[in-house]
Amino acid sequence: QVQLVESGGGLVQFDGSLRLSCVVSGSVSRFTDMGWYRQHPGKMRELVAAIFSDGSTTYGNSVKGRFTISRDNAKNTMYLQMNSLIPEDTGVYYCNAAESTASGPANYWGQGTQVTVSS
């Protein structure tokens, strides 16, 4: 059973920084793509950033130039460096990993970590 555990969330002031971590049980190299999503109260979960098996990345428009996604295969960990934080970045951040299995595609989620940005 794959487990993803996020950490690094918290309360930060406007224009501050945080780094989120997602530790995976097992090798991250098995996943075709991994990503960070966030959810604001009463809204749908949205993609923040994703990183693919070839190392390429993609970002949501609202975080481009401020956030950086990375992964360390040796540590089975994915990161999200968040700089220049604004109150609109407040939400619960979830780690996601996807892989292809004999039974078809599989998606895994962490439990989420709260990020709160004060103005």
Disulfide bonds with the S-S distance in Angstrom:
Cys22-Cys95 1.90
